[in-house]
Each structure stands twice: as structure tokens, then as C-alpha cells.
Amino acid sequence: MSKLGKFFKGTRSSRAWAAPSAQEALARLRETEEMLAKKQEYLENRIQRELALAKKHGSQNKRAALQALKRKKRFEKQLTQVDGTLSTIEFQREALENSHTNTEVLRNMGFAAKAMKAVHENMDLNKIDDLMQDITEQQDIAQEISEAFSQRVQFADGFDEAELLAELEELEQEELNKKMTSLELPNVPSSSLPAQPSRKASMPSSVHRSRAASSRRAEEDDDFKQLAAWAT
């Protein structure tokens, strides 16, 4: 057994460790990640510094250059170890976060199941069926009442509807006859219609209008010719 295993075994036997909560473990893991990130940054800076020293001494002081390269190698090895440790810590933190999330989800689902059970305890399926049947019956009764109100009510008055319609038509015909007799036709005029003017009398005026139009077109043509001459 390694010394590290003996140390942890002796520690567990000396005192009982209380299991930390998920929040406490996550907080510790985040602190460890921050510490390792700072260690990474420090080692990277030291590696760059030692590399600069090795380049600086070069062939002038080979011993100092070799010492700088050795330190650079040690720092690179430490950086590799820190990278591996940091990856393990990140994986453990993500797994713990998932476990904590699953635990909270399971707990909330248990609460919801208990609440649903408490609600359903006072419910009886037989009572629900009876209630739905009662509701259906009352809806049917209400529908029958509505249909009864909407139907046409016929009273036994002893009158024939055909006779009433015939009497109504007679009254309408009498009213129409009265209106026709009260209409007055317009009086026919006694004077004769005026004679139609002869077409020959109107010819001079039409000839005069055509001559005037021709003269106006001639004047307009002269004006256009003068304007075209001036423009050219």
C-alpha cells in the first residue's frame, strides 16, 4: 500500500467524514479550477522566460543556456500535469452538476406526484360518471325546452285559413279598382302641331357655316407657315 493510501485510510479511521452537499463540492471544485488556471498562466510565463534566456545566452554562455532549457523542460512537464489535473477536475465538476440537476429534477417530480395524488384522493370515478350523466340529461332537457319555445303555436280558433286568404284577395282587388277609377287621363290638345321647317331654308345657314370654317382653317394654315419660316 502506498503512503498516500495509508494517509487517507488513517484519516478515515481517525474521524468520520460527513458527506458534503453538492453545492459545497461544486464550490470547492470551482476554486480548484481557478487555482490551476493561475498555475497554468504562471508556468507558461516561466517557460517563455527561460526560452528567452536560452536564446539570449546562446553560444556565448552555453552553460547558462542549457540550465535555462532544463528549467523550461521542468516547467513544461509541470504544465502538462496541471493540464491533465484541470481536465479531470472539469470532468468531475460537470458530472457533479449533472447529478445535482438530476437530483433536483427527481425531487421536484416527486413533489408534483404527491400533490397530484392528494388532489385525486377526493375524486371518485363513479361520482364523476354520475355527474357527467346528470349534466348530459340537463343539457338534453334544456334543448327540448328551447325547441318547444321555437315551434309555431297554433290555437284552435275555428277559422278556415283558405277562406281568410280569399277574403283578403277580394279586399285587395276592390282597393285596386278604386285606384284605377280615380286616375285622370291628360287632356288632348286642340291646336294643331307646328309645321316642320323646310330643309331648303336651312341650307344657306349651313353653307355659311362651312365657308366660315374654311376661312378659319386657311388663316390657321397661314399662321403655321409663318411660324415655320421664322423658326428656320
KOLMARBA-522880 format. One line per 10 residues: number of its first residue (from 1); their letters; for each residue x, y, z of N, C-alpha, C. Coordinates in steps of 0.2 Angstrom, whole numbers, plus 5000, padded with zeros to 4 digits. Each point is the difference from the previous one (the first is absolute). Last residue first. Layout:
N
NUM> A> X:Y:Z:X:Y:Z:X:Y:Z  ...;
This chain:
232
232> TAWAALQKFD> 4815:5393:4555:5005:4997:4996:5005:5006:4998  4980:5004:5013:5004:4995:5004:5006:4998:4995  4984:5014:4991:5004:5004:5005:5004:4995:5004  4985:4991:4984:5006:5004:4997:5004:5004:5005  4982:4988:5008:5005:4995:4997:5005:5004:4997  4981:5012:5007:5004:4998:5006:5006:4995:4997  4985:5007:4984:5004:5006:5002:5004:4998:5006  4985:4984:4992:5005:5001:4995:5005:5006:5002  4980:4996:5013:5005:4994:5001:5006:5001:4995  4982:5015:4998:5004:5001:5006:5005:4995:5002;
222> DDEEARRSSA> 4985:4997:4981:5005:5006:4999:5004:5001:5006  4983:4984:5002:5005:4998:4996:5006:5005:4999  4980:5006:5011:5004:4996:5004:5006:4998:4997  4984:5011:4988:5003:5005:5004:5005:4996:5004  4985:4987:4987:5005:5004:4996:5005:5004:5004  4982:4990:5011:5005:4995:4999:5006:5003:4995  4980:5013:5004:5004:4999:5006:5006:4996:4999  4985:5002:4983:5004:5006:5000:5004:5000:5007  4984:4983:4996:5006:4999:4995:5004:5006:5001  4981:5000:5013:5005:4995:5002:5006:4999:4996;
212> ARSRHVSSPM> 4982:5014:4993:5003:5003:5006:5006:4995:5002  4985:4992:4984:5005:5005:4997:5004:5003:5006  4983:4985:5006:5005:4997:4997:5006:5004:4997  4979:5009:5009:5005:4998:5005:5006:4996:4997  4983:5008:4986:5004:5006:5003:5005:4997:5005  4985:4985:4990:5005:5002:4995:5005:5006:5003  4981:4993:5012:5005:4995:5001:5006:5001:4995  4981:5015:5000:5004:5000:5006:5005:4995:5001  4986:5000:4981:5004:5005:5000:5004:5001:5006  4984:4982:4999:5006:4999:4996:5004:5006:5000;
202> SAKRSPQAPL> 4977:4998:5009:5006:4999:5005:5007:4999:4996  4978:5002:4989:5002:5006:5004:5006:5000:5004  4992:4980:4988:5003:5005:4996:5002:5007:5003  4988:4982:5011:5007:4999:5000:5003:5005:4995  4977:5004:5014:5002:4997:4994:5008:5000:5000  4983:4999:5022:5004:5005:4995:5003:4996:4994  4977:4992:5013:5008:4999:5000:5003:5005:4996  4977:5006:5014:5002:4996:4993:5008:5000:5001  4983:4999:5022:5004:5005:4995:5003:4996:4994  4978:4991:5013:5007:5000:5001:5003:5005:4995;
192> SSSPVNPLEL> 4974:5003:5008:5004:4996:4996:5008:5001:5001  4979:5003:5019:5004:5004:4994:5004:4995:4997  4987:4993:5019:4996:5001:4994:5004:5003:4994  5008:4982:5021:5000:5007:4998:4996:5001:4993  4995:4982:5020:5004:5000:4994:5000:5008:4997  5000:4991:5027:4996:5003:4994:5004:5000:4994  5004:4981:5020:5002:5007:4998:4996:5002:4994  4991:4982:5019:5004:5000:4994:5002:5008:4998  4994:4989:5025:4998:5005:4995:5004:4999:4994  4993:4983:5023:5006:5003:4995:4996:5004:4995;
182> STMKKNLEEQ> 4988:4987:5016:5002:5007:5002:5005:5003:4996  4993:4977:4997:4994:5005:4998:5002:5007:5002  5015:4982:5006:5000:5001:4993:4994:5005:4998  5003:4994:5023:5005:5004:4997:5000:5001:4993  4984:4986:5010:4999:5007:5002:5006:5005:4997  5002:4977:4997:4995:5002:4996:4998:5008:5001  5015:4987:5014:5003:5002:4994:4995:5003:4995  4992:4993:5021:5004:5006:5001:5004:5001:4993  4987:4981:5001:4995:5006:5000:5005:5006:5001  5011:4980:5000:4997:5001:4993:4996:5006:5000;
172> ELEELEALLE> 5008:4992:5021:5006:5003:4996:4997:5002:4993  4985:4988:5014:5001:5007:5003:5006:5003:4996  4996:4978:4995:4994:5004:4998:5001:5007:5002  5016:4984:5007:5001:5002:4993:4994:5004:4998  4998:4992:5022:5006:5005:4999:5001:5002:4993  4985:4983:5005:4997:5006:5002:5005:5006:4999  5007:4978:4997:4996:5002:4994:4997:5007:5002  5013:4989:5016:5004:5003:4995:4996:5002:4994  4989:4991:5018:5003:5006:5002:5004:5003:4995  4991:4978:4997:4995:5005:5000:5002:5007:5001;
162> AEDFGDAFQV> 5015:4982:5004:4999:5001:4992:4994:5005:4999  5005:4993:5022:5005:5004:4998:4999:5002:4992  4982:4994:5020:5003:4997:4994:5005:5005:4997  4991:4998:5027:5000:5004:4993:5004:4996:4995  4997:4995:5024:4995:4998:4997:4999:5003:4993  5017:5000:5019:4996:5006:4999:4994:4998:4996  5022:4989:5013:4993:4997:4997:4995:5005:5000  5028:5004:4999:4994:5000:5005:4994:4997:4996  5028:4998:4998:4994:5000:4997:4994:5000:5004  5029:5006:5000:4994:4998:5004:4994:5001:4996;
152> RQSFAESIEQ> 5026:4994:4993:4995:5004:4999:4994:4998:5004  5026:4996:5008:4995:4997:4995:4994:5005:5000  5019:5003:5015:5001:5003:4993:4995:4997:4995  5000:4993:5023:4999:5008:5000:5000:5002:4993  5006:4978:5004:4993:5001:5001:4998:5007:5000  5023:4994:4998:4996:4998:4994:4993:5001:5001  5013:5004:5019:5002:5005:4995:4996:4998:4993  4999:4984:5018:4996:5007:5001:5001:5005:4995  5013:4980:4998:4993:4999:4999:4995:5006:5001  5023:5001:5006:4999:5000:4992:4993:4999:4999;
142> AIDQQETIDQ> 5006:4998:5022:5001:5007:4998:4999:5001:4993  5001:4978:5009:4994:5003:5002:5000:5008:4997  5019:4987:4997:4995:4998:4996:4993:5003:5001  5019:5005:5014:5001:5003:4994:4994:4998:4995  5001:4990:5021:4998:5007:5000:5000:5003:4994  5009:4978:5001:4992:5000:5000:4998:5007:5001  5023:4997:5000:4997:4999:4994:4993:5000:5000  5011:5003:5020:5001:5006:4996:4997:4999:4993  5000:4982:5015:4995:5005:5002:5001:5006:4996  5015:4983:4997:4994:4998:4997:4994:5005:5002;
132> MLDDIKNLDM> 5022:5003:5008:5000:5001:4993:4993:4998:4997  5004:4996:5023:5000:5007:4999:4999:5002:4992  5004:4977:5007:4993:5003:5002:4999:5007:4998  5022:4991:4998:4995:4998:4995:4993:5002:5001  5016:5005:5016:5001:5004:4994:4995:4998:4995  5000:4988:5020:4997:5006:5000:5001:5005:4994  5011:4979:5001:4993:4999:4999:4996:5007:5001  5024:5000:5003:4998:4999:4993:4992:4999:4999  5012:5014:5020:4997:4993:4999:4998:5000:4992  5017:5017:5017:4996:4999:4994:4999:4993:4999;
122> NEHVAKMAKA> 5014:5010:5017:4993:5002:5001:4995:4999:4994  5024:4996:5000:4997:4996:5005:4993:5001:5001  5015:5011:4985:4996:4995:4997:4997:4996:5006  5015:5018:5004:4994:5003:4997:4995:4994:4998  5021:4994:5010:4995:5003:5005:4994:5003:4996  5017:4991:4986:4997:4995:5004:4995:5003:5005  5013:5014:4988:4995:4998:4996:4996:4994:5004  5019:5009:5011:4994:5005:4999:4995:4998:4996  5019:4987:5002:4996:5000:5006:4995:5005:5000  5014:4999:4981:4996:4994:5001:4996:5000:5006;
112> AFGMNRLVET> 5015:5017:4997:4994:5001:4995:4996:4994:5001  5020:5000:5012:4995:5005:5003:4994:5000:4995  5017:4987:4992:4997:4997:5005:4995:5004:5004  5013:5009:4983:4995:4996:4997:4997:4996:5005  5017:5014:5007:4995:5004:4997:4994:4995:4997  5021:4990:5006:4996:5002:5006:4994:5004:4998  5014:4993:4983:4996:4995:5003:4997:5002:5006  5013:5016:4990:4995:4998:4996:4996:4994:5003  5019:5006:5010:4995:5006:5001:4994:4998:4996  5019:4986:4998:4997:4999:5006:4994:5005:5001;
102> NTHSNELAER> 5013:5002:4981:4995:4994:4999:4997:4999:5007  5016:5016:4999:4994:5002:4996:4995:4995:5000  5021:4995:5010:4996:5005:5004:4994:5002:4996  5015:4987:4988:4997:4996:5006:4995:5005:5004  5013:5010:4984:4995:4996:4997:4996:4996:5005  5019:5012:5007:4994:5005:4998:4995:4996:4997  5019:4988:5004:4997:5002:5007:4994:5005:4998  5014:4994:4982:4996:4994:5002:4996:5001:5007  5015:5017:4992:4994:4999:4995:4996:4994:5002  5020:5004:5012:4995:5005:5002:4994:4999:4995;
92> QFEITSLTGD> 5018:4986:4997:4996:4998:5006:4995:5005:5002  5014:5004:4981:4995:4994:4999:4996:4999:5006  5017:5016:5002:4994:5003:4996:4995:4994:4998  5020:4994:5011:4996:5004:5005:4994:5003:4996  5016:4988:4988:4997:4996:5004:4995:5004:5005  5014:5012:4986:4995:4996:4996:4996:4996:5004  5018:5011:5010:4994:5005:4998:4995:4996:4996  5020:4988:5004:4996:5001:5007:4994:5005:4998  5015:4997:4983:4996:4994:5001:4996:5000:5006  5014:5019:4995:4995:4999:4995:4996:4994:5001;
82> VQTLQKEFRK> 5018:5003:5014:4995:5005:5002:4994:4999:4995  5020:4988:4995:4996:4997:5005:4994:5004:5003  5014:5009:4983:4997:4994:4997:4996:4997:5006  5014:5017:5006:4994:5003:4996:4996:4994:4997  5021:4995:5011:4995:5002:5005:4993:5003:4996  5018:4994:4986:4998:4994:5003:4994:5002:5005  5012:5018:4991:4995:4997:4995:4997:4993:5003  5017:5011:5012:4993:5004:5000:4995:4997:4995  5022:4991:5001:4996:4998:5006:4994:5004:5000  5014:5004:4982:4997:4994:5000:4996:4998:5006;
72> KRKLAQLAAR> 5012:5020:5000:4994:5001:4995:4997:4993:5000  5020:5002:5012:4994:5002:5003:4994:5001:4996  5019:4993:4989:4998:4995:5005:4994:5002:5004  5010:5015:4985:4996:4995:4997:4998:4995:5004  5014:5016:5009:4994:5003:4999:4995:4995:4996  5022:4994:5004:4997:5000:5007:4992:5003:4998  5016:5000:4982:4997:4994:5002:4996:4999:5006  5010:5021:4994:4995:4998:4996:4997:4993:5001  5019:5008:5012:4994:5003:5002:4994:4998:4996  5021:4991:4994:4997:4998:5006:4994:5003:5002;
62> KNQSGHKKAL> 5011:5008:4981:4996:4994:4999:4998:4997:5006  5007:5024:4991:5000:4997:5007:4996:4993:4999  5004:5012:4981:5005:5004:5004:5001:4996:5007  4985:4993:4982:5007:4998:4999:5004:5003:5005  4976:5004:5006:5002:4996:4994:5007:4997:5000  4985:5017:5014:5007:4997:5001:5003:4997:4994  4977:5008:4999:5005:5005:5001:5007:4998:5001  4982:4984:4997:5002:5004:4994:5005:5005:5001  4992:4989:5019:5004:4996:4996:5002:5003:4993  4985:5012:5014:5007:5000:5003:5005:4995:4996;
52> ALERQIRNEL> 4977:5001:4994:5003:5006:4998:5007:5000:5003  4987:4982:5006:5001:5000:4993:5004:5006:4998  4992:5000:5022:5006:4996:4999:5002:4999:4993  4980:5012:5004:5006:5003:5003:5006:4996:4999  4979:4991:4994:5002:5005:4995:5006:5004:5002  4991:4984:5015:5003:4997:4994:5002:5005:4995  4989:5008:5019:5007:4997:5002:5003:4997:4994  4977:5007:4998:5005:5006:5000:5007:4998:5001  4984:4983:5001:5001:5002:4993:5004:5006:5000  4994:4992:5021:5004:4996:4997:5002:5002:4992;
42> YEQKKALMEE> 4984:5012:5013:5006:5001:5003:5005:4995:4996  4978:4998:4995:5002:5006:4997:5007:5001:5003  4989:4981:5008:5002:5000:4993:5003:5006:4997  4992:5000:5022:5006:4997:4999:5002:4999:4993  4979:5009:5004:5006:5005:5002:5006:4997:5000  4982:4986:4997:5000:5005:4994:5006:5005:5001  4994:4985:5018:5004:4997:4994:5001:5004:4994  4987:5008:5018:5006:4999:5002:5005:4997:4995  4977:5001:4996:5003:5007:5000:5007:5000:5002  4987:4980:5002:5001:5002:4993:5004:5007:4999;
32> TERLRALAEQ> 4993:4992:5022:5006:4997:4997:5002:5001:4993  4980:5009:5009:5006:5004:5003:5007:4996:4998  4979:4991:4994:5001:5006:4996:5007:5004:5003  4993:4980:5011:5002:4998:4994:5002:5007:4995  4989:5002:5021:5007:4998:5001:5003:4998:4993  4977:5005:5001:5004:5006:5001:5008:4999:5001  4985:4982:4997:5000:5004:4994:5004:5006:5001  4995:4987:5018:5005:4996:4996:5001:5004:4994  4983:5008:5014:5007:5001:5003:5005:4997:4996  4978:4997:4994:5002:5007:4999:5007:5001:5003;
22> ASPAAWARSS> 4989:4979:5003:5003:5001:4993:5002:5007:4998  5003:4990:5025:4994:5001:4995:5003:5001:4993  5014:4985:5018:4998:5007:4999:4994:5001:4995  5007:4980:5019:4999:5002:4993:4998:5007:4998  5014:4992:5022:4993:5001:4998:5000:5001:4992  5018:4985:5015:4999:5006:4995:4993:5001:4999  5014:4989:5022:4995:4999:4994:4999:5006:4996  5023:4992:5013:4994:5004:5001:4995:4999:4994  5020:4987:5004:5001:5004:5005:4994:5004:5002  5002:4985:4981:5000:4997:5006:5000:5004:5006;
12> RTGKFFKGLK> 5004:5009:4979:4993:4998:5000:4998:4996:5007  5022:5007:4995:4996:5006:5001:4993:4998:5001  5016:4984:4994:5001:5002:5007:4995:5006:5002  5001:4993:4978:4997:4994:5004:5000:5002:5007  5011:5014:4984:4993:5001:5000:4996:4995:5004  5024:4998:4999:4998:5007:5003:4992:5000:5000  5010:4982:4989:5000:4999:5008:4998:5006:5003  5002:5001:4977:4994:4996:5002:5000:4999:5007  5019:5011:4991:4994:5004:5000:4993:4996:5002  5021:4989:4999:5000:5005:5006:4993:5004:5000;
2> SM> 5000:4976:4988:5003:5006:4999:5000:5004:5006  4998:4973:4999:4996:5006:5000:5004:5006:5000;
